[in-house]
Amino acid sequence: MYNFNELLVLFSIILFLVVALSFINEKTTKFPYEIGLVIFGFIFVLILIILQKLNILLIPEEILALTQQFNFNDFLIHGVLCFMLFGGAASIKFNDFNEDKFLIGCMAIAGTIISTLVYGLLFWGLCFIVQIDIKFLEALILGSIVAPTDPISAMSILSKVGLPKRLALIVEGESLFNDGVAVAIFATLLSVLEQTTQEISLSSFAWGLAADVLGAIGIGLVISFLFFQIFKQSQNRYIKIFTSILTVMLAYLLCEYLEFSGPIAAVICGLSYATGIARMQKIKPDQENTEIHDLFYSFWGVINNLLNGILFLLVGLLFVDIRNLNDFTLSGILIVVVGAIIINTVSRITGVAGTVSFIKKIPFDMKKSKFAIFYTWAGLKGGLCLALVMGTGTSLAPATYDLFLLSTYAIVIFTTLFQGLTIGKAYLKLK
């Protein structure tokens, strides 16, 4: 457990790296902010490892102790995720989804389930071929970890590549909701592996998933409705901001207590506030409401950019956690990395194609095949996937955990860097 002084030291180090590496990226490579942090964070860790191996650099024991205590899963899932999802969703109103709500819903639920099954089956087959011993259930757990697109990656990177607003909303909307579905699948499969539940049937799984999602939506709507009344009635602009923070915290904590999906509740709260603020401006478009709008979005914009920066930096720095690969040969590591990336692409396109085959009309009259290819390439993976895989450390054998961490990290790096940098060009080519 950190004391306040240790927290201040740790946060100072992280913020220093965010500022320094962002500045270097801005003045040199000029990559998008998030991608630059991943690349330079990765390079920074490699340099540290090399300097330590050569005995050129000695990191103080106090700093090493602080970093070893850091739990990325806890930091993201039980810490900053609710604020990032609220801040991201607050840029979208409920009625923005009117045209494509059925497509978004199908992709978030059916697409995630299909991708999980396909990834699990193919990865289990790959391991069987290369003689790596894992259970089919364990492969399905990895499928649930990497099947969902990450809302933080989608909203922060795709917003900068010039996609049409409607198409960006579809990708962002699915990314905001499918993480709740994936977390529910992940938790259910992990509990079966740990034998904390009885054998689970398809009907009980579907009911549990529906209760998880609908319960979160209900809590998000009720909490945001109640606290938005305070937001609307208060004359103090800072109390309005504090109310928005309290709203997402209470909704998330209540969902955690009732074992519903906290991420979905955070998204609903963000959408509710965006819709309510837009309605206030429409009813009374005066200077006061304009100032409230500007203050709200300025505050959450700063929070989102800060937390995004920290998250993407940590994605680059977490390379240090996969150095324990003594059980794998170099060729084995290469097979796992390449195989994990290819299987991720195949499972994603299968989930997308399987879902859109039931959709009558695709936006912009795109062919279903072209839409499936674009949507697959827009499926960026980020810190959420790494947080989930790091939550399996006590449930899997050490060799299996290292295998899953390597596979997940390879997918996150590939989709964030390569797909994130090329998605705009991919859209132009496909349209």
C-alpha positions in Angstrom: 0.0 0.0 0.0 1.3 3.4 -1.0 1.5 6.3 1.4 0.8 9.8 0.1 4.4 10.7 -0.3 5.1 7.6 -2.4 2.0 8.3 -4.5 3.3 11.8 -5.2 6.7 10.4 -6.2 5.1 7.8 -8.5 2.8 10.3 -10.1 5.6 12.9 -10.6 7.7 10.3 -12.4 4.8 9.3 -14.7 3.8 12.9 -15.4 7.4 13.8 -16.1 7.7 11.0 -18.7 4.4 12.0 -20.3 5.5 15.6 -20.6 9.1 14.8 -21.7 8.2 12.1 -24.2 5.3 14.0 -25.6 7.6 17.0 -26.2 10.2 14.9 -27.9 7.5 13.4 -30.1 6.1 16.8 -30.9 9.5 18.2 -32.0 10.7 15.1 -33.9 8.5 12.3 -35.2 5.2 14.2 -34.8 3.1 11.0 -34.4 -0.4 11.4 -32.9 -0.1 12.2 -29.2 -1.1 8.7 -28.0 0.9 6.7 -30.5 4.0 8.8 -29.8 3.7 8.0 -26.1 3.5 4.2 -26.8 6.5 4.3 -29.1 8.7 6.5 -26.9 7.6 4.7 -23.8 8.6 1.4 -25.4 12.0 2.8 -26.5 12.5 4.3 -23.0 12.0 0.9 -21.4 14.4 -0.8 -23.9 17.1 1.8 -23.2 16.7 1.2 -19.4 16.9 -2.5 -19.8 20.1 -2.3 -21.9 21.8 0.2 -19.6 21.0 -2.0 -16.6 22.4 -5.1 -18.4 25.6 -3.2 -19.1 25.8 -1.9 -15.5 25.8 1.7 -16.8 22.7 2.7 -15.0 21.6 1.9 -11.4 18.0 2.6 -10.6 17.5 3.4 -6.8 15.9 0.6 -4.8 13.2 3.0 -3.6 12.0 3.7 -7.2 12.1 0.0 -8.1 10.1 -0.9 -5.0 7.4 1.7 -6.0 7.1 0.4 -9.5 7.0 -3.2 -8.4 4.0 -2.4 -6.2 2.1 -0.8 -9.1 -0.9 -2.8 -10.2 -2.0 -1.8 -13.7 -5.2 -3.9 -13.5 -6.2 -2.2 -10.3 -5.2 1.3 -11.6 -7.3 1.0 -14.7 -10.3 -1.2 -13.9 -10.9 0.1 -10.3 -9.3 3.5 -10.8 -9.3 5.8 -13.8 -11.4 3.8 -16.3 -14.7 5.3 -15.1 -13.5 8.8 -15.6 -12.0 8.1 -19.0 -15.2 6.5 -20.2 -17.4 9.3 -18.8 -15.2 12.0 -20.4 -15.2 10.2 -23.7 -18.9 9.5 -23.8 -19.7 13.0 -22.7 -18.8 14.2 -26.2 -21.7 12.1 -27.7 -25.5 12.6 -27.1 -28.0 9.8 -27.1 -29.7 11.0 -30.3 -26.4 10.8 -32.1 -26.9 7.0 -32.2 -30.5 7.1 -33.6 -29.6 6.0 -37.1 -27.2 3.2 -36.1 -28.3 2.0 -32.7 -29.2 -1.5 -34.0 -25.9 -1.9 -35.8 -23.9 -0.6 -32.7 -25.9 -2.9 -30.3 -25.4 -6.0 -32.6 -21.7 -5.3 -32.9 -21.2 -4.7 -29.2 -22.9 -7.9 -28.2 -23.0 -10.5 -31.0 -19.7 -9.3 -32.6 -17.8 -9.6 -29.3 -19.2 -13.1 -28.5 -18.4 -14.4 -32.0 -14.9 -12.9 -31.9 -14.3 -14.5 -28.5 -15.3 -17.9 -29.7 -13.4 -17.7 -32.9 -10.2 -16.4 -31.3 -10.3 -19.1 -28.6 -10.8 -21.9 -31.1 -8.0 -20.7 -33.4 -5.5 -19.9 -30.6 -6.2 -23.3 -29.0 -5.5 -24.9 -32.4 -2.3 -23.0 -32.8 -1.0 -24.0 -29.4 -1.9 -27.7 -30.2 0.1 -27.5 -33.4 3.2 -26.0 -31.8 2.8 -28.2 -28.7 2.0 -25.6 -26.1 -0.3 -27.1 -23.4 -3.3 -24.9 -22.7 -6.9 -25.8 -22.0 -9.7 -24.8 -24.4 -11.3 -22.8 -21.6 -8.1 -20.8 -21.1 -8.0 -20.1 -24.9 -11.5 -18.7 -24.6 -10.5 -16.5 -21.7 -7.7 -15.0 -23.9 -10.4 -14.6 -26.6 -12.5 -12.5 -24.2 -9.5 -10.4 -23.3 -8.6 -9.4 -26.9 -11.9 -9.6 -28.7 -13.3 -6.2 -27.7 -12.0 -3.0 -29.2 -10.8 -0.5 -26.6 -13.0 2.6 -26.2 -10.0 4.8 -25.1 -7.9 3.9 -28.1 -10.9 4.3 -30.5 -12.0 7.7 -29.3 -8.6 9.2 -28.9 -6.9 8.0 -32.1 -9.8 7.6 -34.6 -11.0 11.1 -33.8 -7.8 12.4 -35.4 -7.8 10.6 -38.7 -10.6 12.5 -40.5 -13.3 9.8 -40.6 -16.9 11.0 -41.4 -18.7 11.8 -38.2 -21.3 9.1 -38.6 -18.8 6.4 -39.2 -16.6 7.6 -36.3 -19.7 7.5 -34.0 -20.4 3.9 -35.0 -16.9 2.8 -34.1 -16.8 4.9 -30.9 -20.3 3.7 -29.9 -19.5 0.1 -30.3 -16.1 0.5 -28.5 -17.8 2.3 -25.6 -20.3 -0.6 -25.0 -18.5 -3.8 -26.0 -16.0 -3.5 -23.2 -18.8 -4.1 -20.7 -19.9 -7.2 -22.6 -16.3 -8.5 -22.8 -15.6 -7.9 -19.1 -18.8 -9.9 -18.3 -17.7 -12.8 -20.6 -14.2 -12.6 -19.1 -15.4 -12.7 -15.5 -17.8 -15.6 -16.2 -15.2 -17.8 -18.0 -12.6 -17.0 -15.3 -14.9 -18.0 -12.5 -15.6 -21.3 -14.3 -11.8 -21.9 -14.6 -11.4 -21.1 -10.9 -14.3 -23.5 -10.1 -16.1 -20.8 -8.1 -19.3 -21.5 -10.0 -21.1 -24.6 -11.2 -21.0 -25.8 -14.8 -22.6 -22.9 -16.7 -25.3 -23.4 -19.4 -25.8 -21.2 -22.5 -29.1 -19.9 -21.1 -27.7 -19.0 -17.7 -24.7 -17.3 -19.4 -27.0 -15.2 -21.6 -29.2 -14.3 -18.7 -26.2 -13.3 -16.6 -24.9 -11.2 -19.4 -28.2 -9.5 -20.0 -28.7 -8.7 -16.3 -25.1 -7.3 -16.1 -25.7 -5.0 -19.0 -29.3 -3.9 -18.2 -28.5 -3.4 -14.5 -25.6 -1.1 -15.4 -27.8 0.8 -17.9 -30.5 1.2 -15.2 -28.0 2.4 -12.5 -26.4 4.8 -15.0 -29.7 6.4 -16.0 -31.0 6.7 -12.4 -27.9 8.1 -10.9 -27.2 10.6 -13.7 -30.9 11.7 -13.7 -30.8 12.4 -10.0 -27.5 14.2 -9.9 -28.1 16.1 -13.1 -30.9 17.9 -11.2 -28.3 19.3 -8.9 -26.1 20.2 -11.9 -29.0 22.0 -13.5 -30.2 23.8 -10.4 -26.9 24.9 -8.8 -25.7 28.4 -9.5 -22.1 27.6 -8.6 -20.3 26.4 -11.8 -17.7 24.5 -9.7 -20.4 22.5 -7.9 -21.7 21.5 -11.3 -18.3 20.1 -12.2 -18.0 18.3 -8.8 -21.4 16.9 -9.3 -20.4 15.3 -12.6 -17.4 13.7 -11.0 -19.5 12.4 -8.1 -22.1 11.0 -10.6 -19.7 8.7 -12.4 -18.0 7.6 -9.2 -21.2 6.6 -7.4 -22.6 4.8 -10.5 -19.4 2.9 -11.0 -19.1 2.0 -7.3 -22.7 0.9 -7.1 -22.3 -1.3 -10.1 -19.1 -2.8 -8.7 -21.0 -3.6 -5.4 -24.0 -5.2 -7.3 -21.7 -7.0 -9.8 -23.0 -5.1 -12.8 -20.9 -3.6 -15.5 -19.3 -0.4 -14.1 -17.9 0.7 -17.5 -21.3 0.6 -19.2 -22.8 2.7 -16.3 -20.0 5.2 -16.7 -20.8 5.5 -20.5 -24.5 6.0 -19.8 -23.7 8.8 -17.3 -21.5 10.5 -19.9 -24.1 10.2 -22.6 -26.8 11.5 -20.1 -24.8 14.6 -19.2 -24.0 15.4 -22.8 -27.7 15.1 -23.7 -28.8 17.2 -20.7 -26.2 20.0 -21.3 -27.2 20.1 -25.0 -30.9 20.4 -24.0 -30.1 23.2 -21.6 -28.4 25.2 -24.3 -31.2 24.6 -26.7 -33.9 25.7 -24.3 -32.0 28.7 -23.0 -29.0 29.6 -25.3 -27.7 32.4 -23.1 -24.2 33.3 -22.0 -24.5 31.4 -18.7 -25.3 28.1 -20.3 -22.6 28.6 -22.9 -20.0 29.2 -20.1 -21.2 26.1 -18.3 -20.9 24.1 -21.5 -17.3 25.4 -22.1 -16.2 24.8 -18.5 -17.6 21.3 -18.5 -15.9 20.3 -21.7 -12.7 22.1 -20.9 -12.4 20.3 -17.6 -13.2 16.8 -18.9 -11.0 17.5 -22.0 -8.0 18.1 -19.7 -8.8 15.0 -17.5 -9.2 12.8 -20.6 -6.0 14.0 -22.2 -4.0 13.6 -19.0 -5.4 10.0 -18.3 -5.0 9.0 -21.9 -1.4 10.2 -21.9 -0.7 8.2 -18.7 -2.5 5.1 -20.1 -0.7 5.1 -23.5 2.7 5.7 -21.8 2.0 2.7 -19.5 1.2 0.6 -22.5 4.7 1.3 -23.8 6.3 0.9 -20.4 4.6 -2.4 -19.6 7.0 -4.2 -22.0 9.1 -4.7 -18.9 6.5 -7.2 -17.6 6.9 -9.7 -20.4 10.7 -10.2 -20.1 10.2 -13.5 -18.3 10.0 -15.8 -21.3 12.5 -18.4 -20.4 10.1 -21.2 -21.3 10.0 -20.1 -25.0 12.5 -20.2 -27.8 13.0 -17.3 -30.1 11.2 -19.1 -32.9 8.4 -19.9 -30.4 8.0 -16.3 -29.4 7.9 -15.3 -33.1 5.2 -17.9 -33.8 3.1 -16.8 -30.8 3.4 -13.1 -31.7 2.6 -13.5 -35.4 0.0 -16.1 -34.8 -1.8 -13.9 -32.1 -1.9 -10.9 -34.5 -3.2 -13.0 -37.4 -5.8 -14.8 -35.3 -7.0 -11.4 -33.8 -7.6 -10.1 -37.4 -9.4 -13.3 -38.5 -11.6 -13.4 -35.3 -12.4 -9.7 -35.6 -13.4 -9.9 -39.2 -15.5 -13.0 -38.6 -17.4 -11.3 -35.8 -18.0 -8.2 -37.9 -19.0 -10.1 -41.1 -21.2 -12.4 -39.1 -23.0 -9.5 -37.5 -23.4 -7.2 -40.5 -24.8 -10.1 -42.6 -28.0 -9.5 -40.6 -28.0 -5.7 -41.2 -30.1 -4.6 -44.1 -28.4 -1.3 -44.9 -24.8 -0.3 -44.2 -24.0 3.5 -43.7 -22.8 5.4 -46.8 -24.1 2.5 -48.9 -20.8 0.7 -48.4 -20.6 -2.9 -49.5 -20.8 -5.3 -46.5 -17.5 -6.8 -47.4 -15.7 -3.4 -47.5 -17.4 -2.3 -44.3 -16.3 -5.5 -42.6 -12.6 -4.9 -43.7 -12.7 -1.3 -42.6 -14.4 -2.1 -39.3 -11.8 -4.8 -38.6 -9.0 -2.4 -39.2 -10.6 0.2 -37.0 -10.7 -2.4 -34.1 -7.9 -0.9 -32.0 -6.9 -2.6 -28.8 -5.5 -0.8 -25.8 -4.9 -0.6 -22.1 -8.2 -2.4 -21.2 -6.9 -5.6 -22.8 -3.6 -5.4 -20.9 -5.5 -4.7 -17.6 -7.7 -7.8 -18.1 -4.8 -10.1 -19.0 -2.9 -8.9 -15.9 -6.0 -9.8 -13.8 -5.3 -13.5 -14.6 -2.0 -13.7 -12.9 -3.3 -15.7 -9.9 -5.6 -17.9 -12.0 -3.3 -19.3 -14.6 -0.1 -21.3 -14.5 3.0 -19.0 -14.8 3.9 -20.2 -18.3 0.3 -19.7 -19.5 0.1 -16.3 -18.0 3.4 -15.3 -19.8 2.0 -16.7 -23.1 -1.2 -14.7 -22.7 0.7 -11.5 -21.7 3.0 -11.8 -24.7 0.0 -12.4 -27.1 -2.0 -9.6 -25.7 0.9 -7.1 -25.8 1.7 -8.0 -29.4 -1.9 -7.4 -30.4 -2.2 -4.1 -28.5 1.1 -2.8 -30.0 0.2 -3.9 -33.6 -3.3 -2.5 -33.6 -2.4 0.8 -31.8 0.6 1.6 -33.9 0.2 0.0 -37.3 -3.6 0.0 -37.6 -3.9 3.3 -35.8 -1.5 5.0 -38.2 -3.1 3.6 -41.3 -6.9 3.6 -40.6 -7.4 6.9 -42.4 -5.7 5.6 -45.5 -7.6 2.3 -45.3 -10.9 4.1 -45.2 -10.0 6.3 -48.3 -9.0 3.2 -50.2 -12.1 1.2 -49.3 -14.7 3.9 -49.8 
